[in-house]
Amino acid sequence: MRRISLGKSGIEVSKIGMGAMQASSEWVTDDDEIVEAIVKSSDLGVNLVDTAEGYGKGHSEEVVGRAIARVGRENLVVATKVAGLHLRHDDVLKACRASLARLGIKKIDLYQIHSPNPWEQIPLKHTMKAMEELYAEGKIGAIGVSNFAVRDLEEARGYLSKTDIVSNQVRYNLLERQIEEEVIPYCKKNGITVLAWSPLAQGVLTGKYGPRRLPVKNTRADNPLFFKHNLVAARHLLSVLGTIGKNHGKSESQVALNWLGSGKPVVPIPGARNAEQAEQNALSVGWSITRDEANEIELACKRLKLDYFPR
Ligand SMILES: NC(=O)c1ccc[n+]([C@@H]2O[C@H](COP(=O)([O-])OP(=O)(O)OC[C@H]3O[C@@H](n4cnc5c(N)ncnc54)[C@H](OP(=O)(O)O)[C@@H]3O)[C@@H](O)[C@H]2O)c1
């Protein structure tokens, strides 16, 4: 499995990671299956696993901790996040200690700010100071952020003196490409890796959901991509992905993940609920779609009209 450096940190991560948000009650998943998913990913060379204190109030971190014990600490790059409610200086330090305990490790490889402080009551400067202290103490190996716009990135980086931000984790998939405008070019220019969350549009890009086939117990009800009209609108793109997939012996979702990471400093972190999904996702890299195929995807995306209002 090809690896790249996480920003300028020198921490080598596989070109695809695995998200563990599914290990929380909201997703109605089986903890054992998530552990197996991480083990399978690791067997196939995926070393980046992403979690957060906010996923199932720390439960996801505990499940990832179980997987770390199975796989071996040295075989995983562990990424977790401090929640938006814990961005005060002392809260960051406390949250980090709690995450380390739940994960059962001594150092978090990538510690990320889950989202910018929405009310701007907590100066970002205070949060970054705490992050840099954790870095200096060796409790974290690198500092990342999530859902940061370019202005947030600039501000945050301005408060760091000993290190730099190595990654920005943002929503990015073939149906939601807003970050291509500013965030990706900025990250590319400044050596920041983009970790793509919801790279499969929460399952829409697998082709398994449709207006008459919504996820059982729809935890994604609020996601406009699951509005029936949008599931219909996505059909054409899915059929293009399916045709391209056939040329390579791959599925729609594998083509979607492959496209996301190719030629850009982007590492998708698909969430998998079991080992089978994890295996499919791991095998989405290590091969390439052709230029013509990439053009076909581009055309299909141009035709796409999503409507973010319920009908
Ligand atoms: N930083 C943030 O704000 C943020 C926000 C959201 C997520 N994340 C991170 O990003 C990760 C991924 O995002 P996400 O979970 O929202 O969306 P996603 O990865 O686009 O979709 C995950 C869902 O897709 C389906 N799936 C995955 N692989 C599959 C396969 N090979 N075959 C068939 N179905 C497959 C599963 O659906 P079913 O469950 O229906 O089987 C799974 O629950 C999360 O786990 C989390 O680590 C971060």
The ligand as an SDF file (V2000), in Angstrom:
LIG
                    3D

 48 52  0  0  0  0  0  0  0  0999 V2000
  -14.5140   15.5400   10.9930 N   0  0  0  0  0  0  0  0  0  0  0  0
  -15.8170   15.4450   10.8750 C   0  0  0  0  0  0  0  0  0  0  0  0
  -16.5670   16.3970   11.1310 O   0  0  0  0  0  0  0  0  0  0  0  0
  -16.3890   14.1430   10.4300 C   0  0  0  0  0  0  0  0  0  0  0  0
  -17.7540   14.0340   10.1240 C   0  0  0  0  0  0  0  0  0  0  0  0
  -18.2230   12.7960    9.6940 C   0  0  0  0  0  0  0  0  0  0  0  0
  -17.3590   11.7150    9.5790 C   0  0  0  0  0  0  0  0  0  0  0  0
  -16.0420   11.8500    9.9140 N   0  0  0  0  0  0  0  0  0  0  0  0
  -15.0850   10.7220    9.7990 C   0  0  0  0  0  0  0  0  0  0  0  0
  -15.1400   10.2230    8.4630 O   0  0  0  0  0  0  0  0  0  0  0  0
  -15.4460    8.8380    8.4750 C   0  0  0  0  0  0  0  0  0  0  0  0
  -16.2590    8.4910    7.2440 C   0  0  0  0  0  0  0  0  0  0  0  0
  -17.3740    9.3430    7.0720 O   0  0  0  0  0  0  0  0  0  0  0  0
  -18.8890    8.8100    7.1320 P   0  0  0  0  0  0  0  0  0  0  0  0
  -18.9540    7.6330    7.9670 O   0  0  0  0  0  0  0  0  0  0  0  0
  -19.7280    9.9970    7.4470 O   0  0  0  0  0  0  0  0  0  0  0  0
  -19.2520    8.4810    5.6230 O   0  0  0  0  0  0  0  0  0  0  0  0
  -18.7600    7.4530    4.5160 P   0  0  0  0  0  0  0  0  0  0  0  0
  -17.4450    6.9040    4.8300 O   0  0  0  0  0  0  0  0  0  0  0  0
  -18.9400    8.1840    3.2510 O   0  0  0  0  0  0  0  0  0  0  0  0
  -19.8830    6.3260    4.5780 O   0  0  0  0  0  0  0  0  0  0  0  0
  -19.8540    5.3110    5.5260 C   0  0  0  0  0  0  0  0  0  0  0  0
  -20.9920    4.3540    5.2510 C   0  0  0  0  0  0  0  0  0  0  0  0
  -20.9070    3.8800    3.9130 O   0  0  0  0  0  0  0  0  0  0  0  0
  -21.2290    2.5050    3.8520 C   0  0  0  0  0  0  0  0  0  0  0  0
  -20.0410    1.7870    3.3680 N   0  0  0  0  0  0  0  0  0  0  0  0
  -18.7410    2.0240    3.6460 C   0  0  0  0  0  0  0  0  0  0  0  0
  -17.9590    1.1850    2.9480 N   0  0  0  0  0  0  0  0  0  0  0  0
  -18.7850    0.4050    2.2150 C   0  0  0  0  0  0  0  0  0  0  0  0
  -18.5720   -0.6290    1.2890 C   0  0  0  0  0  0  0  0  0  0  0  0
  -17.3540   -1.0130    0.9430 N   0  0  0  0  0  0  0  0  0  0  0  0
  -19.6560   -1.2290    0.7410 N   0  0  0  0  0  0  0  0  0  0  0  0
  -20.9050   -0.8350    1.0470 C   0  0  0  0  0  0  0  0  0  0  0  0
  -21.1730    0.1490    1.9200 N   0  0  0  0  0  0  0  0  0  0  0  0
  -20.1090    0.7730    2.4900 C   0  0  0  0  0  0  0  0  0  0  0  0
  -21.6310    2.0770    5.2390 C   0  0  0  0  0  0  0  0  0  0  0  0
  -23.0310    2.2600    5.2700 O   0  0  0  0  0  0  0  0  0  0  0  0
  -23.9880    1.3090    6.1160 P   0  0  0  0  0  0  0  0  0  0  0  0
  -23.6660    1.6570    7.5260 O   0  0  0  0  0  0  0  0  0  0  0  0
  -25.3480    1.7070    5.7000 O   0  0  0  0  0  0  0  0  0  0  0  0
  -23.6190   -0.1070    5.7640 O   0  0  0  0  0  0  0  0  0  0  0  0
  -20.9320    3.0990    6.1120 C   0  0  0  0  0  0  0  0  0  0  0  0
  -21.5770    3.2900    7.3360 O   0  0  0  0  0  0  0  0  0  0  0  0
  -16.1600    8.5970    9.8030 C   0  0  0  0  0  0  0  0  0  0  0  0
  -16.1060    7.2530   10.2410 O   0  0  0  0  0  0  0  0  0  0  0  0
  -15.3940    9.5390   10.7090 C   0  0  0  0  0  0  0  0  0  0  0  0
  -14.1840    8.9430   11.1290 O   0  0  0  0  0  0  0  0  0  0  0  0
  -15.5530   13.0490   10.3250 C   0  0  0  0  0  0  0  0  0  0  0  0
  1  2  1  0
  2  3  2  0
  2  4  1  0
  4  5  1  0
  4 48  2  0
  5  6  2  0
  6  7  1  0
  7  8  2  0
  8  9  1  0
  8 48  1  0
  9 10  1  0
  9 46  1  0
 10 11  1  0
 11 12  1  0
 11 44  1  0
 12 13  1  0
 13 14  1  0
 14 15  2  0
 14 16  1  0
 14 17  1  0
 17 18  1  0
 18 19  2  0
 18 20  1  0
 18 21  1  0
 21 22  1  0
 22 23  1  0
 23 24  1  0
 23 42  1  0
 24 25  1  0
 25 26  1  0
 25 36  1  0
 26 27  1  0
 26 35  1  0
 27 28  2  0
 28 29  1  0
 29 30  1  0
 29 35  2  0
 30 31  1  0
 30 32  2  0
 32 33  1  0
 33 34  2  0
 34 35  1  0
 36 37  1  0
 36 42  1  0
 37 38  1  0
 38 39  2  0
 38 40  1  0
 38 41  1  0
 42 43  1  0
 44 45  1  0
 44 46  1  0
 46 47  1  0
M  CHG  2   8   1  16  -1
M  END
$$$$
